[in-house]
């Protein structure tokens, strides 16, 4: 995809996400879905996200001035936070009342709207096309990291976060059912709490603008998020569960 612009990459990846989601919805609706279908769908979503998220962040940086970049990324997170609050609650209610296939079809519709919206985004100036291979890019990146210890430390820090914090989202449905006795609607409320925390933190981050202490903010938000996850699984009191999840969502958005 090296020859594609960020906008084109986003369009293709959103379309792929739409197809992937629609296929699972059809399998669920016809009653022929199996665990391996969901595993394969998750694998495909992971591949798509590897292209989608960097392209999305890069496109934002192409469309705004450098001194407003943090505000733009924060407002992007505000939109995701709003969808996290509304979408999670609506999804939980749909699963309990209409079945899971309704959620997949709703998601497919939203992906279609997203793909259309991307087509309306102004086209940034095309960067010079490079002809070297992906392997050469990887080798060049590794060589560059050896000269940039701070960047290597940030990447290592992100690896730790991906391994120990992000899996909590995948484990949340089982935890909600087995430890809290929640149904799909209850799970939706838990995810809405994380979305609410993310929304509030994004508003704070957009207000910070050109804040100079971004490194300290990054480290502290990650450490406190880990402590909140420990609180989440250790304290059986439901208000503490919701508050700790909201804190995790907010600190995650501050980190991003």
Buried (B, 14 or more C-beta within 10 A) or exposed (E): EEEBBBBBBBBBBBBBBBEBBBBBBBBBBEEEBEEEBEEBBEEBBEEBEEBBEEBBBBBBBBBBEEEEBBBBBBBBBBEBBBBBBEBBBBBBBBBBEEEBBBBBBBBBEBBBEBBEEBEEBEEBEEEEEEEEEEEEEEEEEEEEEEEEEEEBEEEEBEEEBEEEBEEBEEEBBEBBBEEEEBEBBBBBBBBBBBBBBBBBBBBEBBEBEEEEEEEEBBEBBBEBBBEBBEBBEEEEEEEBBBBBBBBBBBBBBBBB
